[in-house]
Amino acid sequence: MTRIPVVILAALLCCSLPAGVWAQGCLPGMPSVGCQPCDPWAAANCNCCVDGKLGWLGYNRGLVFGMDPTGLPVTLGSGPFPYCRQQVPVEGMWVGASLGRCCEPPCPCCLTLQASWLLPSNKQGSGGEQDPQYPTYNDPVGFLLRTWDPNIQWYTLEAYASRSGCCRCADFSLVGGFRYDSFSTKMSNFSLDPYGVGGPTDEGELCLSTYIPYVGAEACWGCVKVGAIGSPYVPGTIQFRETFSRIGERLEATGNYRNAYFLETFAEVRGQVQVGAVCPVCLSAFAMYSILHAVGDLNVSVSSAFPSVANSSQGYTWGTDRQTWIAGGKAVIGFNCPL
């Protein structure tokens, strides 16, 4: 499976270096390597661009979610619920699209609207695993050590401004924007847990809504672009639900981000195809690496389907960590926008 992103990136890199540009070098003063800077505004009548992206999203650390009680834990079944930890493998085909509009010279500022979504492979997830990086979430007897099938839905909506344009390559430019990140997974087909509390008909759901204001910078050398964006302050909300059908009880947890940070780095190699006097088409290969880490407070409650069983509620702390990468290709077309 690890060979798939490498093969895709290599193929897209070859495709991004069309035959018509093999004679031009990539970096000033260096020999020809078959690419050239891509500038959809090279023609005077181009002030907008639209692009499409396709790549493979993999993970260094899919999505880890865990919570601990701040006092006495809530009661689940006939005993306490001391902690909860879920690990969600996140990978699949990643699709993105954006529309950019640049101001006329001498103002080089550009505004871009962007969206992305994941077509997940939905590998089996697990709960209650041991992890030395999260010692407080470990349970020596393996309480609720179960596997389950996920149904992941992940999309982002984004708007950002850049000094040099959405496709134009300058030596250095600043970037600032806002991203809405919606990640959720439904859980089903649970395995039995060692204590007989949960069973295969259980249902669960984990939802993270993240609001990311960010700043960053990018630099270009010929056909190569590198950059990074990030934020030390990331607000958001979290919801976790799980129904334990064998005992007729339901656990619900809601809370907010208290401390969180976001970091994303990216690199791109691109070339262009020029058709007559029309705006050029840019083809490129790219790679991105993203980190989202957050901690916060939760209100956890357990309700029962049986009137004779008392409901319970307690405060918990929680933490989540997601580290993913994307390797793929992008096509950008410049055009004239009258607005």
N, C-alpha and C positions, 0 to 999 in steps of 0.2 A: 504493500500500500504506500510505503514511503517513496517508491520510485515514481508514482503517478505525477506529483507536482513537478519533479525534476524534468520528466519527459515533456509535460505541458509547457513549462517555462522555456525549455530548449527549442521546442517547435515554434512557439510564438515569437521567440527572439529571432529565429531565422526568417519568419514571415514578416517581421517588422523591418527587415533590411531589404527592400525591393531592389530588383536588378538595376533600376535606373540610377541608383545612388552609390553603387559600389566604387566609384572613382573618387569619392570625397572622404577625407579623413574625419575621425570623430573628434579629436582634440587638437587645438591649434599646435602646430609644430610637430605633430606625431604622424606617422605613416598612415596610409589609408586602411581603414578597418571596415568599410562598408556601411557607414551611416552618416547622417548629417542633421543639424538642428532642424526641428520642425516648427513652422510658424504659419498657422492658418491665416494670419493677418498680412502675409507677404503681398497678397493682392490688395489693392487699395479699397475694394468694395466689400471686404470681409470684416465684420465687427462682432460676429457671434460664432459660437461653436457648439456642437452637440457631440457627445461621445457615448460609446457603449463599452462596458468592461465585462470580461468573463474570466473566471479563474477558479482555482481549487483552494478552499479554506481548510486548513488543518490546525492542530493545536499542540502547543507545548504543555499546556495545562488547560483542559477543556473549560469546564466551569465547576468550581468547587463551592459548595454552600454549606455552612455549619452554624449551629447556634447552641449556646449554653445558658442555663438559668442564672439570674442574678441573685436569687434566693432559693427557697424551696421550689423544686420543679413541680409542674402540673402532674396530676395523676392520670395515667393512661391504663385502662384495664384495672388490675388490682395493685399496680405498683407505680413508682415514679417514672417520669420521662426525663432522664437526665440530660440528654443532648440529642441533636439530630445533625446528620451530615450526609449530603448527597453529592455525588460526582457525576457530571453529565459530559460525555464525550461530544465534542462539537466539531463536525467536519461535513463537507459536501461541496457542491458547486455553488459558487458565489457570483451573483449578477449585479451589475451596477449601471447607472445611466446618469448623465448630467447635462445641463444646459447653461452656457456661459454667455454673458454680455459684457463687452468692454467699451469703455468711454473712448471718444475720439482723442487723438493726440492734441495737446501735449500731456493730457491726463492719462496715465497708464493703468488706472484702477479698473478692476473687473469684478463682477458679481456672478457667482455660480450657485445654482440650485442642483442638489444631488440626492439620489435615492439608491439604496442597495437592499438586497434580500438574499436569503440563503435557501438553497434547495438541499435539505440535510440528508445525510445517509442514515441517521437515526440508529447509531450503534447502541448496544445495550448499556444502560447506566447502572449505578450501584449506590447503596446507602450503607453507612456504618463502617466503611473501610478504615484500616489503620493508616495514619499518615504522620510521619515524624515532624512535618512542618506545621501541623495543627494538633499538638499534643492534647489540648483541652477537649478536643472532639473525640478522642479515642475512648474505647470501652474495652477493658481487658476480657470481658466475657462475650463480646460480639453482639450486643443488644441490637436487634433489628438489622442484622447483617443480611441484606437482601439485594437481589438484582431486579431490574424492571426494564420495560421497553418505553423509550421516550417518543414524543411527537413534538419536535422542535419547530418553533416559529420565531424567526429573527429578521428584523428589518430596521433600517435607519433612514431618517430624513434629515437633510443637512442644507445649510446656507452658509457661504463663506465669501469673503472678499480678499483679493490678492492684489498686490501692487503692480505686478507685471503681466497679469492675465492668466486665463485658465489654460492656455496652451503655449503662449509665447515664452520663449526661453531667454531670461536675463541672467546676469551674473549672480544676483542675490535679490530676493524679494521677501516681504513679510506677508503672513497669512493670519487671518482672524475669522472665526466663525462660530456657529452653534450647531450641535448635532443632537437629534433625538434618537435614542437607542432603545428599541423594544425587544426584549428577549423573554420567551416563555417556553415552557415544555410541560406537556401533560404526561403523566406516568401511568402505565397500565401493565397487566400481566406480571404482577409481583410474584416473586418466589416466597415460599413460607419462611417466617422468621423463627429463630430457635425457641421463642417463648410462646408461640401459638397465638400471638396478638393479631398479626396480620396474615392475609392470605391472597391467593391469585386474583380475587375479585376486587381487591382494594383499588382505589383511584387516588391520584395525587396531581398537584399542579404547582409549579414554581414560576413566578412572573417578576421580572426586573424592568422597571421603567427608569431610564437614565437620561439626565439632561446635561449635556456636556458643552459648556462654553470653553473655547480653546484659542490659543495663539500659537504661532510657530513661524518657521522660516524655511525657505527652500533655496538651493543654489544649483546653477547649471554650468556645465562645461561642455560645449558642443551639443552632442546628442544625449548626454548623460545628465539626469536630474536626481538630486537627493534632497531629503528634507525631513522635518519632524514637527509634530504638533503635540500639544499637551495641556493639561490643566491640573493644578494642585487642589482645586475645589470643584467637586462634581456632586450636585444634588440628585436625589432619586427616591423612588419608593420600591418596596418589596412586598410580595404576598406569597405565602406558602400554605398549601392546604393538603391534607391527606385524610382519607376515609378508611377506617379499619373495620371492614365489614364483618369480621368474625366476632367482634365484641360490640358492634353497633355504636362506635364512637367516631367523632370527627375532630381533627386538630386543625386549627386555623391560626395563622400568624401574620400580622401586618406591621410594617414599620417604615422608617425613613433612613436614608444615608446620614451618618454623622460625620465620618471622615472618609474621603475617597479621593483617588487620583486617577488620571488617565494619561497614557503616553502612546503615541503612534509614530513609527518611523517608516519611511518609504524610499524606494529607489526606482528609477525608470530609465530605459534605454530606448530611443526612438529614431525613426527615419520618416521620410515623407515621399508621397507620390504626387507629382505635379501634372495636372491634365490641362494643357493649353494655358489660357489666362485665368482660369477659374481658381478658386481658393484650393490650396493643397489639402490632401488627406494625410493625416498622421497615423502611423501604425507603431505600436510600442509594446514592449514587454515590461512588466512591473512586478514588484514584490513589496509587501507591507507586513509589519509586525505590530500588534496592538496589545496593550496591557490595560486592564481595568481592575482596580482593587478597591474594595469598600468595606466598611464596618459600620455598625449602627445598633439601634435598640429595637426590640420587638415586643409586642404584646401577644402572648400565646394563650389561647383558650382551647379547652376540650369540652365538647358537648356530647351528650349521650342520647340515643334513641329511646332509652328506657327511663321513665319518670322517676324510678326509684334510685337512679344513679345521679349523684350530685355533679354539677358542672364545676370546672375549676379554671382559674386564670392566673397568669404569672408573667412577670417581666423577664425577658431573655436578652442577651447580646448575640449578635450574629456577625459573620464575616463572609465575604465572597471574593473569589479571585478568578480571573479569566485571562488567558494568554493564548492568542491565536495568530496565525500568519496566513497570508494569501499570496499565491503566485499565479500570474495570468497575463493576459494581453488586453490591449485597448485600441480602439479605432476612433479617431476624432475627425470631424468634417467641419470646415469653416464655411460660413455663408453670410449674406448681407441681411441684417434685420432692420426694417424701417423705423422701428420704435426706439 
